[in-house]
């Protein structure tokens, strides 16, 4: 029961709602944050990981 109350406090109360909004808009609007991640992501390392994973099959 204590676990369920804790979960409710995190997602269902005013505190949880404010925390969610803070987390969503702290760095920027979602489309701005997505553009930053896309720009800064190491695509060569990502491709190498995919190739390594798929090469094993």
C-alpha distance matrix in Angstrom:
0.0 3.8 5.4 5.2 6.3 8.7 9.9 10.6 12.4 14.4 15.6 15.3 16.5 20.1 19.5 18.4 21.4 23.8 22.7 23.2 26.6 27.5 26.8 28.8 31.8 32.1 34.7 36.3 36.0 34.8 38.3 39.7 37.0 37.8 41.5 41.0 39.1 41.6 44.5 43.2 41.8 44.0 45.0 47.4 44.6 42.4 45.3 46.1 42.5 42.8 46.2 45.1 42.2 44.4 47.4 45.7 45.8
3.8 0.0 3.8 5.5 5.1 6.2 8.7 9.8 10.5 12.5 14.5 14.6 15.3 18.6 17.4 16.5 19.9 21.8 20.5 21.4 24.9 25.3 24.7 27.0 29.9 29.8 32.5 34.4 34.4 33.4 37.0 38.1 35.3 36.3 40.0 39.2 37.4 40.2 42.8 41.3 40.2 42.3 43.7 46.0 43.2 41.2 44.3 45.0 41.5 42.0 45.5 44.3 41.7 44.1 47.0 45.4 45.8
5.4 3.8 0.0 3.8 5.4 5.1 6.2 8.6 9.8 10.7 12.5 13.5 14.8 18.1 16.8 15.2 18.5 20.6 18.8 19.3 23.0 23.5 22.4 24.6 27.7 27.6 30.1 31.9 31.9 30.6 34.2 35.3 32.4 33.2 36.9 36.2 34.2 36.9 39.6 38.1 36.8 38.9 40.1 42.4 39.6 37.5 40.6 41.3 37.8 38.3 41.8 40.6 37.9 40.3 43.2 41.7 42.1
5.2 5.5 3.8 0.0 3.8 5.4 5.1 6.1 8.6 9.9 10.7 10.9 12.7 16.4 15.8 13.9 16.8 19.4 18.2 18.3 21.8 22.9 22.1 23.8 26.9 27.4 30.0 31.4 31.0 29.7 33.2 34.6 32.1 32.7 36.4 36.1 34.2 36.8 39.6 38.5 37.2 39.5 40.5 43.0 40.5 38.1 41.1 42.1 38.7 38.8 42.4 41.5 38.7 40.8 43.9 42.5 42.7
6.3 5.1 5.4 3.8 0.0 3.8 5.4 5.0 6.1 8.7 10.1 9.7 10.4 13.9 13.3 12.3 15.3 17.6 16.7 17.5 20.7 21.7 21.4 23.4 26.1 26.4 29.4 30.9 30.6 29.7 33.4 34.6 32.2 33.2 36.9 36.4 34.8 37.6 40.2 39.1 38.2 40.7 41.9 44.5 42.0 39.8 42.9 44.0 40.7 41.0 44.6 43.9 41.2 43.4 46.5 45.3 45.6
8.7 6.2 5.1 5.4 3.8 0.0 3.8 5.4 5.0 6.3 8.8 9.7 10.3 13.4 11.8 10.5 14.0 15.8 14.3 15.3 18.7 19.2 18.6 20.9 23.7 23.6 26.5 28.2 28.3 27.5 31.1 32.1 29.4 30.7 34.2 33.5 31.9 34.8 37.3 36.0 35.1 37.6 39.0 41.5 39.0 37.0 40.2 41.2 37.9 38.5 42.1 41.2 38.8 41.1 44.2 43.0 43.6
9.9 8.7 6.2 5.1 5.4 3.8 0.0 3.8 5.4 5.1 6.3 7.9 9.7 13.0 11.8 9.5 12.5 14.9 13.4 13.4 17.0 18.0 17.0 18.9 21.9 22.4 25.0 26.4 26.1 24.9 28.5 29.8 27.2 28.1 31.7 31.3 29.6 32.3 35.0 33.9 32.9 35.4 36.5 39.2 36.8 34.5 37.6 38.8 35.5 35.8 39.4 38.8 36.2 38.4 41.5 40.5 40.9
10.6 9.8 8.6 6.1 5.0 5.4 3.8 0.0 3.8 5.4 5.3 4.9 6.7 10.4 10.2 8.3 10.9 13.7 13.1 13.2 16.3 17.8 17.6 19.1 21.9 22.7 25.6 26.7 26.1 25.2 28.8 30.2 28.0 29.0 32.7 32.5 31.1 33.7 36.5 35.7 34.9 37.6 38.7 41.5 39.3 37.0 40.0 41.4 38.3 38.4 42.1 41.7 39.1 41.1 44.4 43.5 43.7
12.4 10.5 9.8 8.6 6.1 5.0 5.4 3.8 0.0 3.8 5.7 5.8 5.4 8.4 7.2 6.3 9.6 11.5 10.8 12.0 14.9 15.8 16.0 18.0 20.4 20.8 23.9 25.3 25.2 24.7 28.5 29.5 27.2 28.7 32.2 31.7 30.6 33.5 35.9 34.9 34.5 37.3 38.7 41.6 39.3 37.2 40.5 41.8 38.8 39.2 42.9 42.5 40.1 42.3 45.5 44.8 45.2
14.4 12.5 10.7 9.9 8.7 6.3 5.1 5.4 3.8 0.0 3.8 6.2 6.8 9.0 7.2 4.6 8.1 10.0 8.3 9.0 12.4 13.1 12.7 14.8 17.5 17.8 20.7 22.2 22.1 21.5 25.2 26.1 23.7 25.1 28.7 28.1 26.8 29.8 32.2 31.2 30.7 33.5 34.9 37.8 35.6 33.5 36.8 38.2 35.2 35.6 39.4 39.0 36.7 38.9 42.1 41.5 42.0
15.6 14.5 12.5 10.7 10.1 8.8 6.3 5.3 5.7 3.8 0.0 3.8 6.1 8.5 8.1 4.7 6.6 9.6 8.8 8.1 11.3 13.1 12.7 13.8 16.8 17.9 20.7 21.5 20.8 19.9 23.5 25.0 22.9 23.9 27.5 27.5 26.3 28.9 31.6 31.0 30.4 33.4 34.4 37.5 35.5 33.1 36.2 37.9 35.0 35.0 38.8 38.8 36.3 38.2 41.6 41.1 41.4
15.3 14.6 13.5 10.9 9.7 9.7 7.9 4.9 5.8 6.2 3.8 0.0 3.8 6.9 8.1 6.0 7.0 10.4 10.8 10.4 12.9 15.1 15.4 16.3 18.8 20.2 23.3 23.8 22.8 22.2 25.8 27.3 25.6 26.7 30.3 30.4 29.4 31.9 34.6 34.2 33.8 36.8 37.8 40.9 39.1 36.6 39.6 41.4 38.5 38.4 42.2 42.2 39.7 41.5 44.9 44.4 44.5
16.5 15.3 14.8 12.7 10.4 10.3 9.7 6.7 5.4 6.8 6.1 3.8 0.0 3.8 5.3 5.2 6.3 8.7 9.9 10.7 12.6 14.3 15.4 16.7 18.6 19.7 23.1 23.8 23.1 23.1 26.8 27.9 26.3 27.9 31.3 31.2 30.5 33.3 35.7 35.2 35.1 38.2 39.5 42.7 40.8 38.6 41.7 43.5 40.7 40.9 44.6 44.6 42.3 44.2 47.6 47.2 47.5
20.1 18.6 18.1 16.4 13.9 13.4 13.0 10.4 8.4 9.0 8.5 6.9 3.8 0.0 3.8 5.4 5.1 6.2 8.5 9.8 10.7 12.2 14.2 15.4 16.6 17.6 21.2 21.8 21.3 21.8 25.4 26.3 25.0 27.0 30.1 29.9 29.8 32.6 34.7 34.3 34.6 37.9 39.3 42.6 41.0 38.9 42.0 44.0 41.4 41.7 45.4 45.6 43.5 45.4 48.7 48.6 49.0
19.5 17.4 16.8 15.8 13.3 11.8 11.8 10.2 7.2 7.2 8.1 8.1 5.3 3.8 0.0 3.8 5.5 5.2 6.1 8.6 10.0 10.5 12.2 14.2 15.5 15.8 19.4 20.5 20.6 21.2 24.9 25.4 23.7 25.9 29.0 28.4 28.1 31.1 33.1 32.4 32.7 35.9 37.5 40.7 38.9 37.0 40.3 42.0 39.5 40.0 43.7 43.7 41.7 43.9 47.1 46.9 47.5
18.4 16.5 15.2 13.9 12.3 10.5 9.5 8.3 6.3 4.6 4.7 6.0 5.2 5.4 3.8 0.0 3.8 5.5 5.1 6.1 8.7 9.8 10.5 12.2 14.3 15.0 18.3 19.3 19.1 19.0 22.8 23.6 21.7 23.5 26.8 26.4 25.8 28.7 30.9 30.3 30.2 33.4 34.8 37.9 36.1 34.0 37.3 39.0 36.4 36.7 40.5 40.5 38.4 40.5 43.7 43.5 44.0
21.4 19.9 18.5 16.8 15.3 14.0 12.5 10.9 9.6 8.1 6.6 7.0 6.3 5.1 5.5 3.8 0.0 3.8 5.4 5.1 6.3 8.6 10.0 10.6 12.4 13.9 17.2 17.6 16.8 17.0 20.6 21.7 20.3 22.1 25.3 25.3 25.0 27.6 29.9 29.7 29.9 33.2 34.4 37.8 36.3 34.1 37.2 39.3 36.8 37.0 40.7 41.1 39.0 40.8 44.2 44.2 44.6
23.8 21.8 20.6 19.4 17.6 15.8 14.9 13.7 11.5 10.0 9.6 10.4 8.7 6.2 5.2 5.5 3.8 0.0 3.8 5.4 5.2 6.1 8.6 9.9 10.7 11.5 15.1 15.8 15.6 16.6 20.2 20.6 19.3 21.7 24.5 24.1 24.2 27.2 29.0 28.7 29.3 32.7 34.2 37.6 36.1 34.3 37.5 39.5 37.2 37.7 41.4 41.7 40.0 42.0 45.2 45.3 46.0
22.7 20.5 18.8 18.2 16.7 14.3 13.4 13.1 10.8 8.3 8.8 10.8 9.9 8.5 6.1 5.1 5.4 3.8 0.0 3.8 5.5 5.0 6.1 8.6 10.1 10.1 13.5 14.9 15.3 15.7 19.5 19.7 17.8 20.1 23.1 22.4 22.1 25.2 27.1 26.3 26.7 30.0 31.7 34.9 33.2 31.5 34.8 36.6 34.2 34.9 38.6 38.7 37.0 39.2 42.3 42.4 43.2
23.2 21.4 19.3 18.3 17.5 15.3 13.4 13.2 12.0 9.0 8.1 10.4 10.7 9.8 8.6 6.1 5.1 5.4 3.8 0.0 3.8 5.4 5.2 6.1 8.7 9.9 12.8 13.6 13.2 13.0 16.8 17.6 15.7 17.5 20.8 20.5 20.0 22.8 25.1 24.7 24.8 28.1 29.5 32.8 31.3 29.2 32.4 34.4 32.1 32.4 36.1 36.5 34.7 36.6 39.8 40.0 40.6
26.6 24.9 23.0 21.8 20.7 18.7 17.0 16.3 14.9 12.4 11.3 12.9 12.6 10.7 10.0 8.7 6.3 5.2 5.5 3.8 0.0 3.8 5.4 5.0 6.1 8.1 11.2 11.2 10.7 11.4 15.0 15.6 14.4 16.6 19.5 19.4 19.6 22.3 24.2 24.2 24.9 28.4 29.7 33.2 32.1 30.1 33.2 35.4 33.4 33.7 37.4 38.0 36.4 38.2 41.4 41.9 42.6
27.5 25.3 23.5 22.9 21.7 19.2 18.0 17.8 15.8 13.1 13.1 15.1 14.3 12.2 10.5 9.8 8.6 6.1 5.0 5.4 3.8 0.0 3.8 5.5 5.4 5.4 9.1 10.2 10.9 12.1 15.7 15.4 13.9 16.7 19.3 18.4 18.8 21.9 23.4 22.9 23.8 27.3 29.1 32.4 31.1 29.6 32.9 34.9 33.0 33.6 37.2 37.7 36.4 38.4 41.4 41.9 42.9
26.8 24.7 22.4 22.1 21.4 18.6 17.0 17.6 16.0 12.7 12.7 15.4 15.4 14.2 12.2 10.5 10.0 8.6 6.1 5.2 5.4 3.8 0.0 3.8 5.7 5.5 8.1 9.7 10.5 10.6 14.3 14.2 11.8 14.3 17.2 16.3 16.0 19.2 21.0 20.3 20.8 24.1 25.9 29.1 27.7 26.1 29.4 31.3 29.3 30.0 33.6 34.0 32.6 34.7 37.7 38.2 39.2
28.8 27.0 24.6 23.8 23.4 20.9 18.9 19.1 18.0 14.8 13.8 16.3 16.7 15.4 14.2 12.2 10.6 9.9 8.6 6.1 5.0 5.5 3.8 0.0 3.8 6.0 7.7 7.8 7.4 7.2 11.0 11.5 9.7 11.8 14.8 14.6 14.6 17.4 19.4 19.3 19.9 23.5 24.8 28.3 27.2 25.3 28.4 30.7 28.8 29.1 32.8 33.5 32.2 33.9 37.0 37.7 38.5
31.8 29.9 27.7 26.9 26.1 23.7 21.9 21.9 20.4 17.5 16.8 18.8 18.6 16.6 15.5 14.3 12.4 10.7 10.1 8.7 6.1 5.4 5.7 3.8 0.0 3.8 5.7 5.2 5.5 7.3 10.6 10.1 9.2 12.2 14.4 14.0 14.9 17.7 19.0 19.2 20.5 24.1 25.6 29.2 28.4 26.8 29.9 32.2 30.8 31.2 34.7 35.6 34.5 36.3 39.3 40.2 41.1
32.1 29.8 27.6 27.4 26.4 23.6 22.4 22.7 20.8 17.8 17.9 20.2 19.7 17.6 15.8 15.0 13.9 11.5 10.1 9.9 8.1 5.4 5.5 6.0 3.8 0.0 3.8 5.8 8.1 9.8 12.9 11.4 9.9 13.3 15.2 13.8 14.8 18.0 18.9 18.4 19.9 23.4 25.4 28.7 27.7 26.6 29.8 31.8 30.4 31.3 34.7 35.4 34.5 36.6 39.3 40.2 41.5
34.7 32.5 30.1 30.0 29.4 26.5 25.0 25.6 23.9 20.7 20.7 23.3 23.1 21.2 19.4 18.3 17.2 15.1 13.5 12.8 11.2 9.1 8.1 7.7 5.7 3.8 0.0 3.8 7.2 8.6 10.9 8.7 6.9 10.6 12.0 10.3 11.5 14.8 15.3 14.8 16.6 20.2 22.2 25.5 24.8 23.8 27.0 29.1 28.0 28.9 32.2 33.0 32.5 34.4 37.1 38.2 39.6
36.3 34.4 31.9 31.4 30.9 28.2 26.4 26.7 25.3 22.2 21.5 23.8 23.8 21.8 20.5 19.3 17.6 15.8 14.9 13.6 11.2 10.2 9.7 7.8 5.2 5.8 3.8 0.0 3.8 6.3 8.1 6.0 5.8 9.3 10.4 9.8 11.7 14.2 14.9 15.4 17.3 21.0 22.5 26.1 25.8 24.5 27.4 29.9 28.9 29.5 32.7 33.9 33.3 34.9 37.7 39.1 40.2
36.0 34.4 31.9 31.0 30.6 28.3 26.1 26.1 25.2 22.1 20.8 22.8 23.1 21.3 20.6 19.1 16.8 15.6 15.3 13.2 10.7 10.9 10.5 7.4 5.5 8.1 7.2 3.8 0.0 3.8 5.7 5.4 6.3 8.7 10.2 10.9 12.5 14.4 15.6 16.8 18.3 22.1 23.0 26.8 26.7 25.0 27.6 30.3 29.4 29.5 32.7 34.2 33.4 34.6 37.6 39.0 39.8
34.8 33.4 30.6 29.7 29.7 27.5 24.9 25.2 24.7 21.5 19.9 22.2 23.1 21.8 21.2 19.0 17.0 16.6 15.7 13.0 11.4 12.1 10.6 7.2 7.3 9.8 8.6 6.3 3.8 0.0 3.8 5.4 5.1 6.1 8.6 9.9 10.5 12.1 14.2 15.4 16.2 20.0 20.6 24.3 24.2 22.1 24.6 27.5 26.3 26.2 29.5 31.0 30.0 31.1 34.2 35.6 36.2
38.3 37.0 34.2 33.2 33.4 31.1 28.5 28.8 28.5 25.2 23.5 25.8 26.8 25.4 24.9 22.8 20.6 20.2 19.5 16.8 15.0 15.7 14.3 11.0 10.6 12.9 10.9 8.1 5.7 3.8 0.0 3.8 5.5 5.0 6.2 8.7 9.9 10.5 12.3 14.4 15.3 19.0 19.2 23.0 23.5 21.4 23.5 26.6 25.9 25.5 28.7 30.6 29.8 30.6 33.6 35.3 35.8
39.7 38.1 35.3 34.6 34.6 32.1 29.8 30.2 29.5 26.1 25.0 27.3 27.9 26.3 25.4 23.6 21.7 20.6 19.7 17.6 15.6 15.4 14.2 11.5 10.1 11.4 8.7 6.0 5.4 5.4 3.8 0.0 3.8 5.4 5.2 6.3 8.8 9.9 10.7 12.4 14.2 18.0 18.7 22.4 22.9 21.4 23.7 26.6 26.2 26.3 29.3 31.0 30.6 31.7 34.4 36.3 37.1
37.0 35.3 32.4 32.1 32.2 29.4 27.2 28.0 27.2 23.7 22.9 25.6 26.3 25.0 23.7 21.7 20.3 19.3 17.8 15.7 14.4 13.9 11.8 9.7 9.2 9.9 6.9 5.8 6.3 5.1 5.5 3.8 0.0 3.8 5.5 5.1 6.3 8.6 9.9 10.7 12.0 15.8 17.0 20.6 20.5 19.0 21.7 24.4 23.6 24.0 27.1 28.5 28.0 29.4 32.2 33.7 34.8
37.8 36.3 33.2 32.7 33.2 30.7 28.1 29.0 28.7 25.1 23.9 26.7 27.9 27.0 25.9 23.5 22.1 21.7 20.1 17.5 16.6 16.7 14.3 11.8 12.2 13.3 10.6 9.3 8.7 6.1 5.0 5.4 3.8 0.0 3.8 5.4 5.2 6.1 8.6 10.0 10.5 14.2 14.6 18.4 18.6 16.6 19.0 21.9 21.2 21.1 24.2 26.0 25.3 26.4 29.3 31.0 31.8
41.5 40.0 36.9 36.4 36.9 34.2 31.7 32.7 32.2 28.7 27.5 30.3 31.3 30.1 29.0 26.8 25.3 24.5 23.1 20.8 19.5 19.3 17.2 14.8 14.4 15.2 12.0 10.4 10.2 8.6 6.2 5.2 5.5 3.8 0.0 3.8 5.5 5.1 6.1 8.6 10.0 13.6 13.9 17.6 18.4 16.9 18.9 22.0 21.9 21.9 24.6 26.6 26.5 27.4 30.0 32.0 33.0
41.0 39.2 36.2 36.1 36.4 33.5 31.3 32.5 31.7 28.1 27.5 30.4 31.2 29.9 28.4 26.4 25.3 24.1 22.4 20.5 19.4 18.4 16.3 14.6 14.0 13.8 10.3 9.8 10.9 9.9 8.7 6.3 5.1 5.4 3.8 0.0 3.8 5.4 5.1 6.1 8.4 12.0 13.4 16.8 17.2 16.4 18.8 21.4 21.3 22.0 24.7 26.2 26.4 27.7 30.1 32.0 33.4
39.1 37.4 34.2 34.2 34.8 31.9 29.6 31.1 30.6 26.8 26.3 29.4 30.5 29.8 28.1 25.8 25.0 24.2 22.1 20.0 19.6 18.8 16.0 14.6 14.9 14.8 11.5 11.7 12.5 10.5 9.9 8.8 6.3 5.2 5.5 3.8 0.0 3.8 5.4 5.2 5.8 9.6 10.9 14.4 14.3 13.1 15.9 18.3 17.8 18.5 21.5 22.8 22.8 24.3 26.7 28.5 29.8
41.6 40.2 36.9 36.8 37.6 34.8 32.3 33.7 33.5 29.8 28.9 31.9 33.3 32.6 31.1 28.7 27.6 27.2 25.2 22.8 22.3 21.9 19.2 17.4 17.7 18.0 14.8 14.2 14.4 12.1 10.5 9.9 8.6 6.1 5.1 5.4 3.8 0.0 3.8 5.7 5.5 8.9 8.9 12.6 13.4 11.9 14.0 16.9 17.0 17.1 19.7 21.7 21.8 22.8 25.2 27.3 28.5
44.5 42.8 39.6 39.6 40.2 37.3 35.0 36.5 35.9 32.2 31.6 34.6 35.7 34.7 33.1 30.9 29.9 29.0 27.1 25.1 24.2 23.4 21.0 19.4 19.0 18.9 15.3 14.9 15.6 14.2 12.3 10.7 9.9 8.6 6.1 5.1 5.4 3.8 0.0 3.8 5.8 8.6 9.3 12.6 13.8 13.3 15.2 17.8 18.5 19.1 21.3 23.1 23.8 24.9 26.8 29.2 30.6
43.2 41.3 38.1 38.5 39.1 36.0 33.9 35.7 34.9 31.2 31.0 34.2 35.2 34.3 32.4 30.3 29.7 28.7 26.3 24.7 24.2 22.9 20.3 19.3 19.2 18.4 14.8 15.4 16.8 15.4 14.4 12.4 10.7 10.0 8.6 6.1 5.2 5.7 3.8 0.0 3.8 6.4 8.7 11.5 11.9 12.1 14.6 16.5 16.9 18.3 20.5 21.8 22.6 24.2 26.0 28.1 29.9
41.8 40.2 36.8 37.2 38.2 35.1 32.9 34.9 34.5 30.7 30.4 33.8 35.1 34.6 32.7 30.2 29.9 29.3 26.7 24.8 24.9 23.8 20.8 19.9 20.5 19.9 16.6 17.3 18.3 16.2 15.3 14.2 12.0 10.5 10.0 8.4 5.8 5.5 5.8 3.8 0.0 3.8 5.7 8.9 8.8 8.4 11.1 13.2 13.3 14.5 16.9 18.2 18.9 20.5 22.4 24.4 26.1
44.0 42.3 38.9 39.5 40.7 37.6 35.4 37.6 37.3 33.5 33.4 36.8 38.2 37.9 35.9 33.4 33.2 32.7 30.0 28.1 28.4 27.3 24.1 23.5 24.1 23.4 20.2 21.0 22.1 20.0 19.0 18.0 15.8 14.2 13.6 12.0 9.6 8.9 8.6 6.4 3.8 0.0 3.8 5.6 5.5 6.5 8.9 10.2 11.0 12.8 14.6 15.7 17.0 18.7 20.0 22.1 24.3
45.0 43.7 40.1 40.5 41.9 39.0 36.5 38.7 38.7 34.9 34.4 37.8 39.5 39.3 37.5 34.8 34.4 34.2 31.7 29.5 29.7 29.1 25.9 24.8 25.6 25.4 22.2 22.5 23.0 20.6 19.2 18.7 17.0 14.6 13.9 13.4 10.9 8.9 9.3 8.7 5.7 3.8 0.0 3.8 5.4 5.0 6.1 8.5 9.8 10.6 12.2 14.1 15.3 16.4 17.8 20.3 22.1
47.4 46.0 42.4 43.0 44.5 41.5 39.2 41.5 41.6 37.8 37.5 40.9 42.7 42.6 40.7 37.9 37.8 37.6 34.9 32.8 33.2 32.4 29.1 28.3 29.2 28.7 25.5 26.1 26.8 24.3 23.0 22.4 20.6 18.4 17.6 16.8 14.4 12.6 12.6 11.5 8.9 5.6 3.8 0.0 3.8 5.4 5.2 6.1 8.6 10.0 10.5 12.2 14.3 15.3 16.0 18.7 20.8
44.6 43.2 39.6 40.5 42.0 39.0 36.8 39.3 39.3 35.6 35.5 39.1 40.8 41.0 38.9 36.1 36.3 36.1 33.2 31.3 32.1 31.1 27.7 27.2 28.4 27.7 24.8 25.8 26.7 24.2 23.5 22.9 20.5 18.6 18.4 17.2 14.3 13.4 13.8 11.9 8.8 5.5 5.4 3.8 0.0 3.8 5.5 5.1 6.2 8.8 9.9 10.5 12.4 14.3 15.0 17.1 19.6
42.4 41.2 37.5 38.1 39.8 37.0 34.5 37.0 37.2 33.5 33.1 36.6 38.6 38.9 37.0 34.0 34.1 34.3 31.5 29.2 30.1 29.6 26.1 25.3 26.8 26.6 23.8 24.5 25.0 22.1 21.4 21.4 19.0 16.6 16.9 16.4 13.1 11.9 13.3 12.1 8.4 6.5 5.0 5.4 3.8 0.0 3.8 5.4 5.1 6.4 8.7 9.9 10.7 12.3 14.0 16.0 17.9
45.3 44.3 40.6 41.1 42.9 40.2 37.6 40.0 40.5 36.8 36.2 39.6 41.7 42.0 40.3 37.3 37.2 37.5 34.8 32.4 33.2 32.9 29.4 28.4 29.9 29.8 27.0 27.4 27.6 24.6 23.5 23.7 21.7 19.0 18.9 18.8 15.9 14.0 15.2 14.6 11.1 8.9 6.1 5.2 5.5 3.8 0.0 3.8 5.4 5.1 6.1 8.5 9.9 10.5 11.8 14.5 16.1
46.1 45.0 41.3 42.1 44.0 41.2 38.8 41.4 41.8 38.2 37.9 41.4 43.5 44.0 42.0 39.0 39.3 39.5 36.6 34.4 35.4 34.9 31.3 30.7 32.2 31.8 29.1 29.9 30.3 27.5 26.6 26.6 24.4 21.9 22.0 21.4 18.3 16.9 17.8 16.5 13.2 10.2 8.5 6.1 5.1 5.4 3.8 0.0 3.8 5.5 5.1 6.0 8.6 9.9 10.2 12.6 15.0
42.5 41.5 37.8 38.7 40.7 37.9 35.5 38.3 38.8 35.2 35.0 38.5 40.7 41.4 39.5 36.4 36.8 37.2 34.2 32.1 33.4 33.0 29.3 28.8 30.8 30.4 28.0 28.9 29.4 26.3 25.9 26.2 23.6 21.2 21.9 21.3 17.8 17.0 18.5 16.9 13.3 11.0 9.8 8.6 6.2 5.1 5.4 3.8 0.0 3.8 5.5 5.1 6.2 8.6 9.7 11.2 13.6
42.8 42.0 38.3 38.8 41.0 38.5 35.8 38.4 39.2 35.6 35.0 38.4 40.9 41.7 40.0 36.7 37.0 37.7 34.9 32.4 33.7 33.6 30.0 29.1 31.2 31.3 28.9 29.5 29.5 26.2 25.5 26.3 24.0 21.1 21.9 22.0 18.5 17.1 19.1 18.3 14.5 12.8 10.6 10.0 8.8 6.4 5.1 5.5 3.8 0.0 3.8 5.4 5.1 6.0 8.2 10.2 11.7
46.2 45.5 41.8 42.4 44.6 42.1 39.4 42.1 42.9 39.4 38.8 42.2 44.6 45.4 43.7 40.5 40.7 41.4 38.6 36.1 37.4 37.2 33.6 32.8 34.7 34.7 32.2 32.7 32.7 29.5 28.7 29.3 27.1 24.2 24.6 24.7 21.5 19.7 21.3 20.5 16.9 14.6 12.2 10.5 9.9 8.7 6.1 5.1 5.5 3.8 0.0 3.8 5.5 5.2 5.7 8.6 10.4
45.1 44.3 40.6 41.5 43.9 41.2 38.8 41.7 42.5 39.0 38.8 42.2 44.6 45.6 43.7 40.5 41.1 41.7 38.7 36.5 38.0 37.7 34.0 33.5 35.6 35.4 33.0 33.9 34.2 31.0 30.6 31.0 28.5 26.0 26.6 26.2 22.8 21.7 23.1 21.8 18.2 15.7 14.1 12.2 10.5 9.9 8.5 6.0 5.1 5.4 3.8 0.0 3.8 5.6 5.1 6.7 9.6
42.2 41.7 37.9 38.7 41.2 38.8 36.2 39.1 40.1 36.7 36.3 39.7 42.3 43.5 41.7 38.4 39.0 40.0 37.0 34.7 36.4 36.4 32.6 32.2 34.5 34.5 32.5 33.3 33.4 30.0 29.8 30.6 28.0 25.3 26.5 26.4 22.8 21.8 23.8 22.6 18.9 17.0 15.3 14.3 12.4 10.7 9.9 8.6 6.2 5.1 5.5 3.8 0.0 3.8 5.5 5.8 7.8
44.4 44.1 40.3 40.8 43.4 41.1 38.4 41.1 42.3 38.9 38.2 41.5 44.2 45.4 43.9 40.5 40.8 42.0 39.2 36.6 38.2 38.4 34.7 33.9 36.3 36.6 34.4 34.9 34.6 31.1 30.6 31.7 29.4 26.4 27.4 27.7 24.3 22.8 24.9 24.2 20.5 18.7 16.4 15.3 14.3 12.3 10.5 9.9 8.6 6.0 5.2 5.6 3.8 0.0 3.8 5.4 5.8
47.4 47.0 43.2 43.9 46.5 44.2 41.5 44.4 45.5 42.1 41.6 44.9 47.6 48.7 47.1 43.7 44.2 45.2 42.3 39.8 41.4 41.4 37.7 37.0 39.3 39.3 37.1 37.7 37.6 34.2 33.6 34.4 32.2 29.3 30.0 30.1 26.7 25.2 26.8 26.0 22.4 20.0 17.8 16.0 15.0 14.0 11.8 10.2 9.7 8.2 5.7 5.1 5.5 3.8 0.0 3.8 5.5
45.7 45.4 41.7 42.5 45.3 43.0 40.5 43.5 44.8 41.5 41.1 44.4 47.2 48.6 46.9 43.5 44.2 45.3 42.4 40.0 41.9 41.9 38.2 37.7 40.2 40.2 38.2 39.1 39.0 35.6 35.3 36.3 33.7 31.0 32.0 32.0 28.5 27.3 29.2 28.1 24.4 22.1 20.3 18.7 17.1 16.0 14.5 12.6 11.2 10.2 8.6 6.7 5.8 5.4 3.8 0.0 3.8
45.8 45.8 42.1 42.7 45.6 43.6 40.9 43.7 45.2 42.0 41.4 44.5 47.5 49.0 47.5 44.0 44.6 46.0 43.2 40.6 42.6 42.9 39.2 38.5 41.1 41.5 39.6 40.2 39.8 36.2 35.8 37.1 34.8 31.8 33.0 33.4 29.8 28.5 30.6 29.9 26.1 24.3 22.1 20.8 19.6 17.9 16.1 15.0 13.6 11.7 10.4 9.6 7.8 5.8 5.5 3.8 0.0
